[in-house]
C-alpha cells in the first residue's frame, strides 16, 4: 500500500524545480546558471502539459521565483532571474502572504459555475428567471437556460429553484478553501483575498494545475548550512516523512549529513506549552474569560484574527511549541541560526513574525534538499536516537485532539471545570467558534487545527497524514514519559523562559 501522498504531475513539477534550485545552490552556481534553468527543466520532462514550450518555460520561471522566496509581484515580471537573485537572498517578502497564485499557470477553469439540469420542470412561475439580476436566464425548448456570458455567478437562480434543478460546480481551488478566501476574477483566473486567507495551503493541494504554491526559503537555508551553526526544530509529524516509517534514526542521520548542528523536537516545546497554557487557563477561566482557545496552530490563529476578531482575547497568549523551543535555543546560542521544519505553510509567516526563527522549510522542501545533495535516506544507518526528554503527549500534539489530550493530563488534577473540545479543518473550527459566540457551547476550551487530522495533514507533508498518524502513535508508544508534568527538562526550560512564553 502506498505511503506517500499521491504524486501528481503538478507535484512532480514543483519538486523538480525545488530540487534543481537546491542543487545549483549547493554547487554555488545559482548566479551563473539560473537564467538557463527554465530551459533545462523543460528538457528534463518527457511530456508537455501546456499549449507550447514558451508557456511551459514561463511557468517554470515563475515557479523558480517562488523557490527563491519571491512572490508574484509586478516588479519581478520583466526581470531576469539572475537580476532577482540578490533580492531573493535578502528574502524581502517573508512578511507577505506565503501562498501565491502563479497567474500564467492558472487555466481559469473554464467551467460554468451554475448549470440547469434535466430536473427543470419549465414551471409557470419561473423563479430562476425572475430572481436573476442580469436577465441571464431564458427558456429554450421548455427548459431554463443560463447565458454564461451574462451570468454573474451570484447563485440567486439556484436558491430560488423549487425543484433544485440548478446545480453549482465549484472550481477546485474554491471548493478546497473552506473560508471563501479564493475566487475567480473577471478573467476567471484565481485570486486570493489576503484579508481572508489564513495561509492553510488547502488551495495548493486542491488545484489540479499546481497553479497555487508557497514561497520557499530553501536557498537561504543552504546558505546557512554552508557558513553557520544551524539548529533544526522538527515538528512531531517528521516521523516517516523520509520513508523511514517509525524509525527516527535515518532521519537524524540525514540531518547530520546536511550540516545541521543539532536537531531538537518541537515536541519539547509542546510539553512547555502544555504546562504554560494549562496554567493560563486556570488563571483566566472563568475569572476573566468564559472560554479560551489554543494558539499552537497559526492557521487557526489567523482564522480568529481575520474572521472572528472579537474573539482575539480568547486565544491563548502562550506561544506555539515552535517558538518556545526557538526562544530556548536562542538563550543557549544567540549566534546560531534556527530553522523550523514541518508540514505547515502558515508556520513560515509565524516564524518570521516571532523574530527568533531564521528560516522555515516544509518536509517537501527538506526532501528536495536531500535529493539535491544525493543523500538517500533508505541507505543510511542510524547513529543517533531521539531525546528522551519528551513526553508522549508532547509528541501527540501533531494529531487532531493532541493538544486537548495533553492538557487533559494536567487539568484532571485541577478543581476547575474543564470541558475541552477539538475541531479540525477550518469549517469545523468556524462552526465551533460560532457556537462559542452564541453562548450555546457547553465547552470552555477549544483546540483548533486548520488541517484535517491536525498537523499530520499539513500541505507540506510528503507522507499521507493517515500513515504519519500511525507512525507517530508507534513512536509515542515507545516514549517513556507520559505527559508534560513528567518532563523535568521542560519544566526547567519553562522557568528560564518566564514571560517570554507569551505573545
N, C-alpha and C positions, 0 to 999 in steps of 0.2 A: 504494500500500500504506500502511495506517495506521502512523503512528509512535507516536502517543500510546497509552498503555495503554487497554484497553477501558473506556470511561467508562460505568459502570453507574449506575443510579438512585441507589443509596446514595452513590456518589462525587459525583454532581451535588449531592445534598443537603448533603454535608459541605462542598463547595467554595462552595456558595451561602451557607451560614452564615458561613464564614470571610471571604468577600468582603464581606458586609453588615456584619459586626462591624468589619472593617478600614475600610470606608467611613465608618462612624459615628466611628471613632477618628480618622481623618484629618480629618474635619469638626469634631471636638471636640464631638460631640453624643451620645456614649455615655450619659452620665448622664441626659439628658432623654428619650432615645428608646428605651433598651434594653428597658424593660418592654413596649413595644409591638412589639418586634422579632419575637416568635413569630407574632403575628397577621399582620404584614407578610410574613414568609417564607411563611406558609401561603397568602396571597393571590397570591404570585408563582408558585406551582406550579399547573399546569393539571390535574394528576391528584391523586387521593387514594390513599394507599398503605395506610392503616390503617382500622380499623373506623369511626372517627368523627373529626371535626375536633378534639375535645378531646384525644384521644390524640396526634394529629399535633402539636398545639401543645405538649403536654407533652414530646414527644420533641425538638422544636425548642429548648425551654427548656434541656433537658439538654445538647444539642449546643452551645448558646451558652455554657454554663458551661465546657465543655471548651475552647471557643475563647478564653475569658477566662483560661485557665490553671488553672481549678479542677477538682478531681476530682469523684467521685460520693459525697462524704461525706454522712452522715446529717444533719449540722448545716446543710447547704446546702439540704435538701429543701424546707422550708416558707418560705424567704425569697425576697423579690422579687429580681429580677436587679439592680435598682438598689441594693439593700441590700448585695449581694455585690461590687459594683464596686470599692469601696475595698480590700476584701480581695484582689480579683483583681489590682489594680495593685501590691500588695505581693509577689505571687507566692509565697505561703507553701508551696505544695505541690510545689515543684520537686524536693525530695529524695525525694518519694514516687514510686511506680510511675507511669510515663508512660502506660501502656496501661490503659484503663478500659473496663469493660462498662457500657453505657447500659441499665440494667435494664428500663426501660419500653419500650425499643426491641427487646429480645430477645424473640422469639416462642416461645422454648422448644423450637423444632424438635421438634414432637410426632411424631417417628418412632420406631418400635420398633427398638431397637439390635440385637436378635437376632431372626432370623426363620427359621422352618423352611421349607425349600423342598420341591419335589416329589421331590427325591432321597431323601427319608426312606423307608426300607425297612420301617418298623414291626418292627424286629428283636426277637427274643425277649428279649435282654439289657436293652434299653432303658437304655444307659449314660447317656444325656442325663437321663432322669428320675431315675436313681439318684444322679447327681452334683449335682443341683440342691439347694442348701441351704434353699430356701424352698418346695419342693414345687410349683413354678410350672408344671411340665410334666405334661401328661396326654396320653392317646392318644384322638384323636377321629377316627372314620371311618378307622381303620387308618393314621393319621399323627400324629406328635407335634405337640402344640400348646402354645404358651407363653402363659400367662396374664400379660399385661403389667402388670396391677395388682399382681401378686406378685413379678414379676421384679426382681432386684437388679442386673441387667446385669453380673454378675461374669464371665461368659464360660465358666463351667465346662462348660456343655452343648455349646458349640461345640468346646471342646478334647477332649471325651470322645467325640464322634460319630465312629464309624469310617468313615462314608461322606462326611463333610464336608458333610452335608446342612443344617447350620445356618450361616447367613452373618451377618456382623457389618456393620452400616451405621453408620458414624461420622457424627456431626454435623459440618458443615463446619468449625466453629471447632476442634473436637477433632482432626479429620483434618489440619488445617493446622499444628497445633503438634506438632513432632517430639520434644518432651521431656515431654509429658504435663502441661503446666502449666495447662491449661484443661479443666474438667469441668462437667457439668450438676449443679446441686444438686437437692434433693428436689422443687422446683417446675419442674425441667427448664430453669431459667434458667442461662446460662453464668456460671461463676465462675472467677476467675484465682487460682491458688495462687501467692502472692507469694514463697514460699520456693523455687519452681521457675522462675518466669518470668524470662527474660533480656531482655525488652523488645525482641525482634527485630521484632515487629509483624506476623508472618505471620498471626496470627488476625484482624487488622484487614482484611487483604486477603481472607482466606478467608470471612469472614462475609457471606452474601448479603443480610442485612438492614442492614448498616452499623451494627450494634449494639455494635461494639467500635471505639474510637477513641483517639487520643492527645491529651494536653493541649497547647495551643498557647501560644506566647509572642508572638503576633503583635501584641497591643496594647502590650506592653512595648517591642517593637522600634519601633513607630510613635512612642511617647513619646520614645524615644532619638533617633530621626531628627529630631524636631521641635526638640529642645533641645541635643543633644550632638554631639560629634565622634564618628562611628561608623565603625569599621573592619569590613569583611566578610571572613571567611575562607571561601572557597568550595571545596567538595570537588571532586576531579578529574572526577567524573561530572556536573558542571554543564553540560558541553558538550551542546548540543542540547535542553536541558530547556525552553527558552522558544520552541522552534520555529525556532531559527536554525541548526540542523544543526551542522556542524563549524566554523562561523564564530563566534568568540567576541566579535567587535566589538559587535553589537547587545546582547548580554547585559551587557557592561561599560557601555554607554551607559544601559541601563535602570537599572543600579545607581546610576549618577551621578544620574539623574533622581529616583530615590527619596530621594536625600540622603546616600548613603554617601560618606564622605571618601576612602576608599581601599579597593581590593579586592586581597586577597592570596590566592594559591592555596595550598591545603593541601598541594599537591604540593611546595612548597618545604620544608615540614615533613617530607614523605616522604623527601626527599633527606637531610635532617638525621638522621632516624630510621634510615635505611638505614646511614648511616655509624656511628651510635652503636650500633645493635643488632648489627651485624656485629662490632664491637669487643667488645661484651658477650659474644657467643657465643665469641669467641676466648679470652676470659679465664675463662669458666665451663665450657665443654665441651671435654674430658671431666674437667677438674680437679675441679670442684665438682658438676656435673650430668651425667647420661648423655645428656640431651637438653634442648632449650629450645623454647619456642613463641613465636609473635608476640604482640604486645599492642595492635595498632592497631585491632582490631575490638572494641568494647565488648560486643557480643552474645556473642562468643566468650569474652572475659574473664569475663563473667558466668556463662557455661556452666561454666567451670572452677571459679569461686568457689562456685557453688551445687550443682553436680552431681559435681565431681571435686576437692573441697577439698584432698585430699592432693597434688595436682599444682600448687598455687598457686606454689610456689617455682620451678617450671619455666617459668612465664610470664615473658617478658622484663620487666624493670623499666623499660625505656625507655618514655617517654610516647608517646602517639599523635601523628601528624603535626599534628592539630588543636591539641593542647595545646602542642606545640613552637612552632608559629607564634604562638599566643596569648601565650606567655611572651616571645617575641622582641618582639612588638608592645607589650606592657606595659613592657618595658625602654625602648622608644623613646618611649612616651607613656603615662604612668601614669594620666592623667585620661581618656583616650579609652575609649569603650565598644567592646567586641568582640562581634560576632555571627557565629556559625558557621552556614553554610547548606549543607545536604546532603540526601541521601535517607534518612538514618538516624533512627530514633526513639530508639534506645538512646543516641545521642550527647547527647541532652538531659540525661540523668542524669549522664553522664560530664562534660559541660561544667560542670554545676552543681558537681560534686564537685571539679573542677580548681581552682576559686577564681580563675581568670583570665579566664573567658569569661562575659559578662554575659547572653547570650541565645542561643537556637538556633532556627533555622527549618528546616523541610523545604522542598524545592523546590515542593511543593504549596502551602505557606503563602506562599512568595515570590510565586507566581503570583497568589494572592488579593490580596496587597499591590499588585501592579501593576494588576490589573483594577479594584480599588477606587479607584485613583488615575487611571484611564483612560489608562494607558500601554500602547500597542500596540507590542510589540517588533518585529513584522514591518514597521512603518513607520519604524523607527529607522535612521539611518545611523551606521556605525561611526566613532568618533572616537578610539578607544583600541585598543591591542594588548596582548596578554598579555606579561608579563615574560619575558625570555629567560634569566633566572637560574633556570631549572627544567630538570631532565633528563627525558629520555624515560621512564626507569624510574620516576622520581618520579610522573609523571602516570599511569603504568601501575599504580600501587598500587590503583587503583579496581576493577580486574578480578581475578577469582579467579586466583591464581598470580602476581599482580603483585609482592607482597612477596618471594616466593621468587625471582623473576626479578631483582629489584633487588639482593638480597643475593648472588645468583649472580655478578653483575658485579663484586662486591667480593671475595667469598670465593675466587674462582677463582685468585687470586694467593697465597692462604694455603696453608701446608703442612699445615694441619689436615685431618682427614677431614670432609668436608662433604656430608651426604646429606639434602637437604631434600625435603619433600613438602607439598602443599597440599590442604586439604579445604574444600569449600563446602557450606553447609547444615548445620543442627545435627545431623542424623542422621549424616552423613558425618564431621563433626568428632568426635562422640561415639565413633564406631567407631574412628577413628584414635587417640583418647586411650586407649581401652580396650586397643588393641594395644600402645601405649607402656607402659601399666601392667603388662601381662603380660610385657613384655620380648620380645615376638615381632615387634616392628617393626625393620626394618633402617635406619630413618631416625633422624636425630638433631636435626632441626629441623622443626617443624610450623607452617605458616601456616594459621591458622583464620579462616574467614569465615562468619558466621552466615547470610548470604543467598546464595541460588543466584546464581552469576555474580559474586559479590563485591558491592562497594558499588553497582555499577551496577544491581543488582537490589533495592535497598532499597525499603521500603514507602512512603517519602515522595517517591519519584520521580514525575515526570509522564510521562516517556517510557519506553517498553518498554526493558528492560535490554539486549536484543539490539541494538537500534538505537543506544543510547548507547555500547555497546561498539565499534560500527563507527565512530561519530563520533570517539570517543576515539582509536581506532587511527589515524585520518586526522590528528588533531591531533598525535599522537606522531610521526608520520612527518615532520611539519614542524618538530619540535623539534630544535634543533641539537645540544645536549648529549645524550650517550647515557646516561650513568649518574651516580650521585651523586659519584663521585670526579672528575668533570669540572666539578662545580659549586663554584667557589671561594667564591661568596657563602654557600652552605650550610655550607661548611667554616668560614668565619669566624664565622657565627652560632653554630655548634656550640661553638666555643671560648668565645664570650661566655657562653653559657648554662651550660656546665660541668655541675655536678652537678644543676642544675635540670631536666636532661633525664631524670631518673629519679624514679620514684614513691616 
